[in-house]
Amino acid sequence: MFRLALRAAPRFVATQRVAVTTPLAARAYSAAALSTADVTSRVLDVLKSFEKVDAGKLTATASFTTDLGLDSLDAVEVVMAIEEEFAIEIPDAEADAINSVDQAIEYVVKVSTVTGVRRRRKLVL
């Protein structure tokens, strides 16, 4: 009697449920690369802050020694100020090769596309 009822009753089959997990997408964020115009403006601002630099002679293609009249120690100070402005570290071998404004701009643009140099924050008063 119970056998007949068991046969007639629908059977519940234990199915194994496989959990489908979707891997989370890994996202990496970095600062956007600086534009050449932004880098040029900031490098020129750094150079204008030096007393020995005549702002009238300052151009984006000016040489530190020939056009701006800086000696080697002044050029090192300029490179250090650029490092500080853009929060980067320029290796000594590459710093020695930076002898003009355009070389400094090229280097910072190149580094900003690779490492994501920070943008200057604007203060809102």
C-alpha distance (Angstrom), angle and dihedral (degrees) to the residues before:
residue distance angle dihedral
M1 . . .
F2 3.80 . .
R3 3.77 89.6 .
L4 3.74 90.5 59.9
A5 3.79 91.4 49.5
L6 3.80 91.8 48.9
R7 3.76 92.1 51.8
A8 3.77 92.5 49.8
A9 3.80 94.9 46.9
P10 3.77 116.5 89.7
R11 3.74 111.7 -102.8
F12 3.72 121.0 -124.5
V13 3.72 109.4 -141.8
A14 3.73 116.8 -158.2
T15 3.75 105.4 -128.2
Q16 3.69 122.6 -166.6
R17 3.75 110.9 -122.9
V18 3.73 116.4 -147.2
A19 3.73 113.4 -151.9
V20 3.74 110.0 -133.9
T21 3.74 110.2 -149.2
T22 3.72 122.8 -171.3
P23 3.76 113.5 -147.6
L24 3.74 114.4 -116.4
A25 3.73 113.4 -112.2
A26 3.77 112.0 -112.8
R27 3.75 112.1 -132.2
A28 3.72 125.5 -165.7
Y29 3.75 119.4 -166.0
S30 3.75 127.6 -165.4
A31 3.71 134.8 166.0
A32 3.75 116.5 -82.6
A33 3.76 115.3 -101.6
L34 3.77 114.7 -96.5
S35 3.77 117.9 -109.5
T36 3.77 119.0 -116.3
A37 3.81 90.1 -117.8
D38 3.81 91.5 54.0
V39 3.81 92.2 48.1
T40 3.81 91.6 46.7
S41 3.79 91.8 51.4
R42 3.79 93.2 49.0
V43 3.83 94.6 45.4
L44 3.81 90.5 50.0
D45 3.82 89.6 48.9
V46 3.81 89.6 52.8
L47 3.80 91.0 51.1
K48 3.81 92.6 46.9
S49 3.79 88.9 58.5
F50 3.83 91.0 64.4
E51 3.81 114.9 93.3
K52 3.81 93.7 -144.8
V53 3.81 93.4 56.4
D54 3.79 116.1 91.7
A55 3.81 105.7 -143.4
G56 3.82 89.9 -149.4
K57 3.80 91.6 62.4
L58 3.79 94.2 44.1
T59 3.80 114.2 112.0
A60 3.79 134.4 151.7
T61 3.82 89.9 -103.2
A62 3.82 99.1 43.7
S63 3.79 119.7 130.9
F64 3.79 115.5 -129.7
T65 3.81 94.7 -133.0
T66 3.80 105.5 26.5
D67 3.80 102.7 38.2
L68 3.80 103.0 23.5
G69 3.82 97.8 35.0
L70 3.80 95.7 -129.1
D71 3.79 120.6 152.3
S72 3.81 123.7 -136.7
L73 3.81 93.6 -89.8
D74 3.80 90.8 51.5
A75 3.81 89.7 49.8
V76 3.81 89.6 53.6
E77 3.81 89.6 50.6
V78 3.81 90.0 50.5
V79 3.81 91.5 52.1
M80 3.81 90.1 48.0
A81 3.80 90.3 50.6
I82 3.81 89.7 50.7
E83 3.81 89.4 50.9
E84 3.78 89.4 52.5
E85 3.81 94.1 45.4
F86 3.80 93.9 52.6
A87 3.83 97.3 31.5
I88 3.79 92.7 -123.4
E89 3.77 134.9 127.1
I90 3.78 117.0 -131.4
P91 3.81 114.0 -157.7
D92 3.80 114.3 -121.7
A93 3.80 94.8 -113.4
E94 3.80 91.6 53.6
A95 3.81 93.2 41.0
D96 3.81 89.8 56.2
A97 3.81 89.3 55.4
I98 3.82 93.2 55.7
N99 3.80 103.6 93.4
S100 3.79 102.8 146.7
V101 3.77 142.4 38.8
D102 3.80 94.0 -106.3
Q103 3.82 91.8 51.3
A104 3.80 89.4 52.8
I105 3.80 90.8 48.8
E106 3.81 92.3 48.3
Y107 3.79 91.4 50.0
V108 3.81 94.8 49.7
V109 3.82 92.3 46.3
K110 3.81 90.2 49.5
V111 3.80 92.5 49.0
S112 3.81 93.3 44.6
T113 3.80 92.3 56.4
V114 3.80 90.7 51.8
T115 3.79 102.7 39.0
G116 3.76 105.1 17.9
V117 3.76 106.4 -115.6
R118 3.78 112.3 -145.9
R119 3.74 122.5 -104.1
R120 3.76 120.2 -122.7
R121 3.76 111.2 -97.9
K122 3.76 115.5 -125.7
L123 3.76 115.5 -133.9
V124 3.76 115.2 -133.0
L125 3.78 113.4 -154.0
